[in-house]
C-alpha cells in the first residue's frame, strides 16, 4: 500500500474516543481546542480524562491498515510501528497548518 497523504490521514475514521471525534483531524483539532481552553490547567498526560490518548490515534492508523500493528480482542495495542505512526501524525498536524495557510509551521 502506498503511503497515505496527510489529508487521507486527517480523514481516517476513529473508533469511540474521549474526544468524541469522528476522524483523526477532528481529534487533533479537539486536542488543540482543549489546550487553548484549559491553558495552564491543560493536562498533557490526560487531556480528555484518560491517559493513553495518543493510542487512540495509533489504533485508528492500525485499523485503517496504514501502519503495521496488532490489536488485542479489546482493541488495545499489542504492537505497532511507532516510527511510522509518529511520522504520519506529525505530517497530518503540519497539513492542518498548511490548510489554514500557516507559513513556517515546521
TASULNOR-V703035 format. One record per residue. N is the residue number from 1. D_LAST is the distance of its C-alpha to the last C-alpha in Angstrom with 2 decimals. Layout:
n = (N:N)
d_last = (D_LAST:D_LAST)
//
This chain:
n = (1:2:3:4:5:6:7:8:9:10:11:12:13:14:15:16:17:18:19:20:21:22:23:24:25:26:27:28:29:30:31:32:33:34:35:36:37:38:39:40:41:42:43:44:45:46:47:48:49:50:51:52:53:54:55:56:57:58:59:60:61:62:63:64:65:66:67:68:69:70:71:72:73:74:75:76:77:78:79:80:81:82:83:84:85:86:87:88:89:90:91:92:93:94:95:96:97:98:99:100:101:102:103:104:105:106)
d_last = (26.80:23.85:20.37:19.65:17.04:14.44:16.90:19.70:18.15:17.70:21.34:22.82:25.67:25.95:29.14:30.53:28.20:28.33:25.75:28.06:25.21:26.30:23.03:19.82:18.08:20.80:20.43:16.76:17.72:20.76:18.90:16.79:20.07:21.93:19.64:20.14:23.86:24.60:22.54:24.13:26.15:23.27:24.14:21.16:23.77:25.64:23.70:26.20:29.16:28.96:27.08:25.53:23.55:20.75:23.65:24.17:20.99:22.05:25.55:24.40:22.65:25.87:28.13:26.43:26.87:23.31:23.29:26.33:27.85:31.07:32.04:35.35:37.96:36.46:32.96:31.50:29.34:31.54:29.08:25.75:23.15:20.70:18.27:18.29:17.93:14.88:13.20:14.43:13.62:9.96:9.89:12.07:10.04:7.17:10.40:11.77:9.34:10.04:13.63:13.84:12.84:9.87:8.42:5.39:3.80:0.00)
//
